[in-house]
Amino acid sequence: MALLSLSPRQRLELEYLATHTHVAKERCRAQALLWHDEGETAQQVAELLLVSRRTVYYWLDRLDDREGLDLKQRLADAPRLGRPRVGDGGVAPWIAEIIDTDPRALGYHQTVWTAPLLVRYLQDHHEVEVSRKTVSRAIARLGVRWKRPRHQLARRPDTWRKSKGG
């Protein structure tokens, strides 16, 4: 692979990204490109950043392959393939609608909402299958705090000794 030659403008932009970006991977890639432009070999850069030499070559190739994009986008991760999230945006509003209602009003035999019951509600009423973990995350995003009901024995009144003759 040929030595990387950055324009002065690209070098300034990479220096800024290496010191100011909040994404660690982009910062690492920017630093690698700067060191490589200064004359360090891919092996030396890889040792400094604790990555493989092949990874450094991938980063250099990525800079060449994404010519039409700005430098920050060329350093960023590519979009990943995979199944999109189902319960990310649609579940929270449905939960917010019913979290303050009594589950018995909707035909359930419980007095409080639980994550498994909310999973069942979403499946029954909105035909959405989500996991209990998805529901728990939506509840956390909504800022809802709940505790399990605690059964406490009735406390004695202050006058109980008098009533017992004491």
C-alpha positions as CSV (number, residue, x, y, z in Angstrom):
1,M,0.0,0.0,0.0
2,A,1.3,3.4,-0.9
3,L,2.0,6.1,1.7
4,L,-1.0,8.2,2.5
5,S,-0.7,11.8,1.5
6,L,-3.2,14.1,3.1
7,S,-3.8,17.7,2.0
8,P,-3.2,20.4,4.6
9,R,-7.0,20.9,4.9
10,Q,-7.6,17.1,5.4
11,R,-4.8,17.0,8.0
12,L,-6.3,19.9,10.0
13,E,-9.7,18.3,9.9
14,L,-8.2,14.9,11.0
15,E,-6.4,16.7,13.9
16,Y,-9.6,18.3,15.0
17,L,-11.5,15.0,14.8
18,A,-8.7,13.2,16.7
19,T,-9.0,15.7,19.6
20,H,-12.7,16.7,19.6
21,T,-14.9,13.8,18.4
22,H,-16.8,11.9,21.1
23,V,-16.9,8.6,19.2
24,A,-13.8,6.6,20.3
25,K,-13.6,4.6,17.1
26,E,-13.6,7.7,14.9
27,R,-10.9,9.3,17.1
28,C,-8.8,6.1,16.9
29,R,-9.1,6.0,13.1
30,A,-8.3,9.7,12.7
31,Q,-5.1,9.3,14.9
32,A,-4.1,6.2,12.8
33,L,-4.4,8.2,9.6
34,L,-2.4,11.1,11.0
35,W,0.4,8.8,12.2
36,H,0.4,7.0,8.8
37,D,0.6,10.3,7.0
38,E,3.6,11.2,9.2
39,G,5.5,8.2,7.9
40,E,4.7,5.5,10.4
41,T,4.2,2.0,8.9
42,A,0.9,0.2,9.2
43,Q,2.6,-2.2,11.6
44,Q,3.8,0.6,13.9
45,V,0.4,2.3,13.9
46,A,-1.3,-1.1,14.7
47,E,1.0,-1.6,17.6
48,L,0.4,1.9,19.0
49,L,-3.4,1.5,18.8
50,L,-3.5,-2.2,19.8
51,V,-5.2,-3.3,16.6
52,S,-4.1,-5.6,13.8
53,R,-2.1,-4.4,10.8
54,R,-5.0,-5.5,8.5
55,T,-7.3,-3.2,10.4
56,V,-5.1,-0.2,9.7
57,Y,-5.2,-1.2,6.0
58,Y,-9.0,-1.3,6.1
59,W,-9.1,2.2,7.5
60,L,-6.8,3.4,4.8
61,D,-9.0,1.7,2.1
62,R,-12.1,3.2,3.7
63,L,-10.7,6.7,3.3
64,D,-10.1,6.0,-0.5
65,D,-13.4,4.2,-1.0
66,R,-15.7,6.9,0.4
67,E,-14.4,9.8,-1.8
68,G,-17.8,11.6,-2.1
69,L,-18.3,12.0,1.7
70,D,-16.8,14.4,4.1
71,L,-13.9,13.2,6.3
72,K,-16.0,12.6,9.4
73,Q,-18.4,10.4,7.5
74,R,-15.5,8.5,5.9
75,L,-14.2,7.6,9.4
76,A,-17.7,6.6,10.8
77,D,-18.9,3.1,10.9
78,A,-21.0,1.9,8.0
79,P,-24.7,1.1,8.7
80,R,-25.1,-2.5,9.8
81,L,-27.5,-5.0,8.4
82,G,-29.9,-6.8,10.5
83,R,-33.5,-6.9,11.7
84,P,-34.7,-3.4,12.7
85,R,-35.9,-2.9,16.3
86,V,-39.6,-3.6,16.7
87,G,-40.3,-2.2,20.1
88,D,-38.0,0.7,20.1
89,G,-40.3,3.6,19.1
90,G,-43.8,2.0,19.1
91,V,-43.9,0.3,22.5
92,A,-43.3,3.3,24.8
93,P,-46.3,5.4,23.8
94,W,-48.6,2.4,24.2
95,I,-47.2,1.7,27.7
96,A,-47.4,5.3,28.7
97,E,-51.1,5.2,27.7
98,I,-52.1,2.4,30.1
99,I,-49.5,2.4,32.8
100,D,-51.7,4.5,35.2
101,T,-54.8,2.4,34.6
102,D,-55.8,-0.7,36.5
103,P,-55.1,-3.9,34.6
104,R,-58.4,-5.3,35.9
105,A,-60.2,-2.7,33.8
106,L,-58.8,-4.4,30.7
107,G,-59.8,-7.9,31.8
108,Y,-56.6,-9.0,33.5
109,H,-56.7,-10.7,36.9
110,Q,-53.8,-8.7,38.4
111,T,-54.0,-5.4,40.3
112,V,-50.6,-3.9,39.2
113,W,-48.8,-3.9,35.9
114,T,-45.7,-6.0,35.6
115,A,-43.3,-6.3,32.7
116,P,-44.6,-9.8,31.7
117,L,-48.2,-8.5,31.9
118,L,-47.3,-5.6,29.7
119,V,-45.8,-8.0,27.2
120,R,-49.1,-9.9,27.2
121,Y,-51.1,-6.6,26.9
122,L,-49.0,-5.5,23.8
123,Q,-49.5,-8.9,22.2
124,D,-53.3,-9.0,22.9
125,H,-54.2,-5.4,22.1
126,H,-51.6,-4.2,19.6
127,E,-50.5,-7.5,18.1
128,V,-46.8,-6.7,18.8
129,E,-44.5,-9.4,20.1
130,V,-41.7,-7.9,22.2
131,S,-39.5,-9.3,25.0
132,R,-39.8,-8.5,28.6
133,K,-36.4,-6.7,28.3
134,T,-37.8,-4.4,25.6
135,V,-40.7,-3.5,27.9
136,S,-38.4,-2.9,30.8
137,R,-36.2,-0.6,28.7
138,A,-39.3,1.3,27.5
139,I,-40.5,1.7,31.1
140,A,-37.0,3.0,32.1
141,R,-37.1,5.5,29.1
142,L,-40.5,6.7,30.3
143,G,-39.1,7.3,33.8
144,V,-41.7,5.1,35.4
145,R,-40.6,3.8,38.8
146,W,-42.4,1.1,40.6
147,K,-41.8,-1.4,43.4
148,R,-43.3,-4.7,44.1
149,P,-46.2,-4.5,46.5
150,R,-45.0,-5.2,50.0
151,H,-47.4,-6.7,52.5
152,Q,-47.1,-5.1,55.9
153,L,-48.8,-6.1,59.0
154,A,-51.1,-3.5,60.5
155,R,-49.3,-1.3,63.0
156,R,-50.7,-1.0,66.5
157,P,-52.2,2.3,67.4
158,D,-50.4,4.4,70.1
159,T,-53.2,3.7,72.6
160,W,-53.1,-0.1,72.4
161,R,-51.5,-0.4,75.9
162,K,-54.3,1.5,77.5
163,S,-56.9,-0.6,75.9
164,K,-55.1,-3.7,77.2
165,G,-55.0,-2.3,80.7
166,G,-51.4,-1.3,80.8
